[in-house]
Amino acid sequence: MQAIQKVRHRRADVDGLEVFFREAGRPDQPAVLLLHGFPSSSHTFREVMPTLADVAHVIAPDLPGFGMSSSPTVDTYDYTFENLSRTIGNLLDQLGIERFFVYLHDFGAPVGYHLATRAPTRIHGLIVQSGNAHDDGLGGQWDSARAYWADPTDTKRAELPDWLNFEGTREQYLAGLPEHLRTLHAPESWHLDWERMSRPGNVDAQFALFTDYANHVARFDELAAYHRAHQPPALVLWGRHDAYFDVDEVLAYHRVLDRMDAHIYDGGHLLLETHAAECAQLMRAFVLDNT
């Protein structure tokens, strides 16, 4: 029988920023770094952490600009995924964490991949949930983004979907879902996300990260080389109704990684909102099998 683990809620000063993070498990256990995406926060991991903490030391930070962490304006903080990764790397150093599994979701994927490619030997394994590292996952829904990245003019920006508002925040959870899944999503999640995004200057910060995502896409060949050279074991979790990252991305991981286990669920982009219990058990087993 698994022990019931309590989640601790902590804050750290990292290079002058207040970084909020959730922590569970013991420091002598294998470490797991849970990286959230847009528009969420460590709140997305609230239901998986107690199960995972039975076998792991679990750290789930709010990235700068998200959740309960500091939200500096774009003129005082460099909102790039590489810079976010350095902030998170410095948090790990403060906590004395040397090696870790890393959970890659959405905007958390480029953060985690910067950590992985900068120091490959620190990575025990990858847990990928709607985290893109190949062109396969970026379907036609990304055409306007690609057009803007290639020609970042006001005209091209006006052609982008209007997602940096309350309705767009909610759609990150509900887009593409049939009714039986929409009713499983608790609305407080997107209300919390939008409340934090409504902080002064935060929408500009989110747009800066969206713009920098082009640099993540440009690194796909580098990430493929990382996968081939280091062959990290991987657990890939996906919602088949994900409106943002196509399920073809799962096969892209399969083609290059020798040790890869994939599970596709009847869910969407924020899969843990509906399938936390199933994913938590798989993550727990993955950690046990690879340490």
N, C-alpha and C positions, 0 to 999 in steps of 0.2 A: 504494500500500500504506500502510495506517495505521500510524503510529508507535505503539510500545507505551509507554503512559504509566504512570508509577508514582504510587501514591496515598500521600500523606503524612498522618500522624496527629498532630494538634496539639491544644493546649489554650490557652484564653484566659481571662483574668480579666475578666468582664463584670459590672460593678456588684456586685462581691463574690462572684459565682458562678463556679465553674470550669465552663466550657463546652468540652466535647470536640467536635472536628469533624474531618472528613476533607477533604482538599484535593488537587486534582489540576489539571493544566494550568498555563498561564502567566497572570499578572495582566494582560497586554496583550490577552488574548482576551476575547470576550463572557462575562459571568458567568452561571452557572446556580446557583440556590439550590435544593437538594433538601431538602424537608421531609417527614419521615416521619410516620407515624401511630401509633395505639395498636395493639399494645403494644410496638412495635418501636423502632428507633433508626436511626442512619446505617448500621448493619450491613446494612440492607435494600438499600442502593445499592452494595454492594461489587462487584457484577459489571457494573454499567452505567458506573461512573466511568471506568475506563481507556479505554473506547470514546469516551465523551462528551468526555473531556479532550483528545482529539486536536484539537478545534475550540473548546473552551470552558475557562474558568477555573471549576472546579466546587467548590462548597462544600456539604458535607453535615453540618450540626450535629446533635448529640443535644440535643433540647429539654430544658430543666431538668426533672428528675424522671424522665428516660429515659436508657437506655444508660449511657455513662461520664460524663455530666455530673453536676453536683451534684444532690442530691435533698433540698432543704430541706423541713422539715415545713410543714404548712399554716398553722401559726401564725407562721412566719417568712417565707413567700413567698406571694404572691397568685396561686394557680393559676387564672388565667383566660387565655383565648386572647389577649385584648388585651395582657395583661402579658407572656405568652410572646413575642408579636410585638415588643414593645419590647426585650426581651432580645436577640432575634435581630437586630433592627434596629441595636442598639448594637454587636453583633458585626460586622455588615457595615460599619458606620462605622469600626470599628477596622481592618478589612482594606482600607479605602479603596474599597469597592465602591459605585458610584453607581447604575448601572442593571443590571438582571438579569432573566433568565427565572426563573420560579418554578414548582417542581414541587409540586402540591397533592395530598396523599394523606391521607384519613381525618382525624385530628386536626390534621394539618399544613395542611389546607385553611382552617380559620378563622384560623390563624396567618398564612398567606400572604395571605388576603383582607384582613386588617387592614393588612398592609404595603401592599397594592395600593390600597386605598381611601384610606389616609392620604396616599399620594404616588403617584398614578396614573402620572405621567410617568417614574417609575423602572422601570416594568415593560416589558420587551421583549415578553413573551408568557407564556402560561399553558400548563403541561403538567399535565393533570388525569388522575389515576389513582385511581378510586374516591374522588373528592373532591366532596362534595355542596354545591350552591349553590341547589337548587330542592327544592320539596316532592315532585317526581316520583320522586326516588330513595329517599324514606323511606316504605317500604311498611308493611304490617301488623306487621312485626317490630319496629317502633318504637312500637307502641301503648302498651305498658307504660311506656316512657320518657316519652312525651308525657303520660301520666296522672300520672306522678311529677312532672314539671316543673310541671304545672298545680296539683298538690296535694302538695307534698313532705313528706308525713307518713311516720311509721314504717310504717303500714299499706301505703301505696303503695310504699314502698321494698321491703317484703317480697315484693311481687308482681313485682319486677324479676328478670330472669334472673340466675343466680349465675355471673358471669363473671370476677370479680376473684380468680381462683385459678389453679392450674396448668392444670386442665382447660379453663377458659375461655380462657386464653392460647393453648393449643394449638389450640382451635377457631377462633381468628381466622385461622389458616392453613388448616385442613382442612374447616371447615364447608361443607356443600353440594357437596363435590367427589366425583366418581366415583373409583373405586379407581385407575384408570390415572393420575390426577393426584395423588392422595394420596401415591403412592409416589415422586413426583418431589420432594417437600418434604423437605429435610434437617432432622432433628429438633433439631439444635443451635440452630436459630434460636429456637424457643419455649423451649428450656431456658435460653438466654441471657436472653431477655426476662423469664422468671419469676425468674431469679436476681437481676436488677436490680430487679424489682418487689417482691422480698422484703426490700428494705432497710427499716429502721424508718420507719414513717409513710408509705410510698410508696403503699399501697393507698388511704389517705385522700386523697392527692394525686390519684390517678387518678379517684376518685369525684368529687372537686371539679371536675375537668375535664369529666367526663361531665355533671355538673349544669350547668356553664357552657355546654355545647353547646346548651342551650336558647336562649341569647343569640345563638349563631351562626344557629340556625334563624330567630329573630326578625329577623335582618338580611337575609333572603333578598330582600325587596323592594329594599333598599339595594344589594345585590349585582347585582340585575337592572338597576338604574339605572346602576351602574358599567359593566356589560357593554354596555349600549346606548350610553352616552355615549362610552366610550373604545375600544370594539371591539378589545380585545387579540387578536392572533392566538392560536389555541389548538390544541393537540394533545391529544386525549382518548383515553385508553387504558383499557380495561375488561375485566374477566373476567366472562364470561357466567354463571358459577356463584357470583358474589359473593353471600353469604348476608346481607350487611348493607346494601348499597346497590344498589338495583334498577337494571337496565340502562336503564330508562326515563329515567334521569338524562341519558344520552347525548343523547337527542333534545331534552331541555330546553335543553342547551347549543346544540344545532344551531339551535333556533328563534330565538335571540337574537344569535348571533355570526355575522358575515359571513365571517370567515376561520377556519374550523374544520375540522379533519381528524380523523376518528374511526376507531378500530380496536378491534374486539371480539374477544377471544381465548377459547380454550377453557381458561380459568383461573379463579381465585378472587379473594378479596379482596387477598391478598398476591401480586399478579400477577408481580412481579419475581423471586419465588422459582422460577417455572417458565418465564418468558418474558423473561428479562433480555436475552438477545442480540437478540431481535426488537425489544424496546422501545428498547434502546440505539441501534440503527441509526436508528429513527424519530426519536428525540430528537436525534441528531446531525444528521440532515437538516433537522429543524425549526429548529435553531439556525442552520445555514448559510443557510436560505431566508429568515430573518427578521432578518439583521444585514447 
